[in-house]
Amino acid sequence: MEYTYQYSWILPFLLLPVPMLIGMGLLLFPTATKNLRRIWAFPSIFLLSLVMILSVYFSIYQINRSSIYQYVWAWTINNDFSLEFGHLIDPLTSIMLILITTVGIMVLFYSDNYMSHDQGYLRFFAYMSFFNTSMLGLVTSSNLIQIYIFWELVGMCSYLLIGFWFTRPIAATACQKAFVTNRVGDFGLLLGILGLYWITGSFEFRDLVEILNNLIYNNEVNFLVLTLCAFLLFAGAVAKSAQFPLHVWLPDAMEGPTPISALIHAATMVAAGIFLVARLLPLFLIIPYIMNFISLIGIITVLLGATLALAQKDIKRGLAYSTMSQLGYMMLALGMGSYRAALFHLITHAYSKALLFLGSGSVIHSMEAIVGYSPDKSQNMVLMGGLKKHVPLTKIAFLVGTLSLCGVPPLACFWSKDEILNDSWLYSPSFAIIACCTAGFTAFYMFRIYLLTFEGHLNVNCQNYSGQKSSSFYSISLWGKEVPQKKNFRLLTMNFRLLTMNNNERTSFFWNKTYYEIDSNGKNMIRPFITIPHFGPQKTFSYPHESDDTMLFSMFVLGLFTLLIGVVGIPFSQEGAALDILSKLLNPSINLLHPNSNDSFDWYEFVTNASFSVSIAFLGIFIASVLYKPLYSSLKHWNLLNLFVKRGPNRILWDKIIYVIYDWSYNRGYIDAFYTISLIQGIRGLAELTHFFDRRIIDGIINGFGLTSFFFGEGIKYVGVGRISSYLLLYFVFVLIFVLIFYFFKP
């Protein structure tokens, strides 16, 4: 096994040939590369599968042997300075490797079909493979400077993928916003790394804690400087994991393709901040106040993310704020010292949220067949409803992910979130109350998303979307015109004669299975079916329809993970010892709240605490059902709320409360507006003031001297005319002036 470990450094670089070969192919053989573009999904998935197999192999060995492997080599040596690069395989690395590879494989498999219509298909897989390379390099890094290099590469890939459809102004703005916001945290991270090196003289994780302990023991370090360095290190994690107050980039990042949201902004890249704090947790433990600050930021993010998700109309942005809130739970657990609970929730949330994002992509995919390619319409939950009849498998997958995130047993997130809630009572009752209330909010807004999307009736009004003929309900081409395939495909889509139908006819149209031929402009929009050559008829339906098999397969596998992954942390007991896999992998681990991980497990206490958390979840689900589940039998245009709140003063007060909450949530807590006024407009105002000072004051003084010299020269020109009479006149004038001065001002 030690011999195998020596080659573990190759894990991050196995995927690197894919983007390199795609780039070379587009440069040297562009036509052939584009014509054979579908084959590039296979090497991407195959190489990532190899990395997954090796990661599982290393994890099994660590569970059995509790071993940690690290190998470093000198990159540069100059006098007393030595920069080493290397790789580290330990339990934390193993967890992240398995998480990145398993979710990544499913997302790539899903993307092959989801992005098949897009002419940026090759560019997408090149970016995704390079992102996976960067992420794998980050989690296997053995020192801070190496982490920072891969940290920036991950940020660069995120920038490229968020702005994948960069011809859309809103996508271009979103990637710039993500880039600038992360630069704030990354600059803090860089300063923290340099400050820590200035104090300790080392970048290596294995040396930092030991050196700092010796410095503190000998009273040779300034605690204020050390605390500032720790705060700056944490700033990098705050930006990357969308913690308050640098969370504003995450909802806008949903402008990228949905598979990117599933992989980067739910399971991997946003988890990099959690990984960094977990990696540096032994260092944070010896620095006063920093752990309390981490837990405070975590609980603020938990509550803020949940409240901002309550009234979102865009399905992906609702899930984005949910991700923000769940990342806050993880940060809260790390701040409390509950290392195991934080990593457990990182695992369960990654699979559940990836399933939800892929499910939302399937919904968006089906809605585009109705409204055309328009994110503000195909992602708007207000325009959805009744989709359970037409996308039943997607509905089941989305429901599983929703129940898991709500904390309903025995699904994955129940076990991890319940552990964080229990630990919060031991740490701070006030934090525990906020965390439990947020758990109820989570159940509410997640079931709100589910009910608005799948229950009731479809709310689309075709008249709103059929103003003119449109042959494209896909993304904007970025690589030129697509060459239509010459096979005899059956092209069926939306009938634009809907314009002449009345409302009843339009409504019935969406529920029947009548097919209509598209116009000539749409015949070039051919979406291949799967990566394997497919020679059957191609179908594009005109009503909401289920996704293709490759997309459903990815959701099915992630659904199995969501159902079963909680087993790795369930505290089975035998002879009074906890035998859950996660504890064995993390043993010995950093867990301040539960330092003795081998103590017997109290099932009675667990069931009591779990009953409380599950009750909160079901209360949130019930309230969502009351507000968003109409009664179509006798109260066709009313909801259950009218049965409990009658008209009168109480209803007016209730409406005011609802409006306040809605405005707070829909307007993102006014935080974006505050940043716009205080930062963007403030900086622009300062720039305009500086520009005015530069042009009017600085340039004015210089120009004033120039004009003075010019006029003085012009005046002298008329004096020197070459006439003696003029010179004598000037002479007598000056003599007269001096005589007058002397006469009137003599002492």
Secondary structure, 3 states (H helix, E strand, C coil): CHHHHCCHHHHHHCCCHHHHHHHHHHHHCHHHHHHCHHHHHHHHHHHHHHHHHHHHHHHHHHHHHCCCEEEEEEEEEECCEEEEEEEEECHHHHHHHHHHHHHHHHHHHHHHHHCCCCCCHHHHHHHHHHHHHHHHHHHCECEHHHHHHHHHHHHHHHHHHHCCCCCCHHHHHHHHHHHHHHHHHHHHHHHHHHHHHHHHCCCEHHHHHHHHHHHHHCCCCCHHHHHHHHHHHHHHHHHHCCCCCCCCHHHHHHHCCHHHHHHCCCCCCCHHHHHHHHHCHHHHHCCCCHHHHHHHHHHHHHHHHHHHCCCCCEHHHHHHHHHHHHHHHHHHHHHHCEHHHHHHHHHHHHHHHHHHHHHHHHHHHHHHHHHCCCHHHHCEHHHCCCHHHCCHHHHHHHHHHHHHHHCCCCCHHHHHHHHHHHHHHHHCHHHHHHHHHHHHHHHHHHHHHHHHHHCCCCCCCHHHCCCCCCCCCCCCCCCCCCCCCCCCCCCEECCHHHHHCCHHHHHHHHHCCCCEECCHHHCCCCCCCCCCCCCCCCCCCCCCCCCCHHHHHHHHHHHHHHHHHHHHHCCCEECCEECCHHHHHCCCCCECCCCCCCCCCCHHHHHHHHHHHHHHHHHHHHHHHHHHCECCCCCCCCECHHHHCCCCHHHHHHHHHHHHHHHHHHCHHHHHHHHHHHHHHHHHHHHHHHHHHHHHHHHHHHHHHHHHHHHHHHHHHHHCCCCHHHHHHHHHHHHHHHHHHHHHCCC
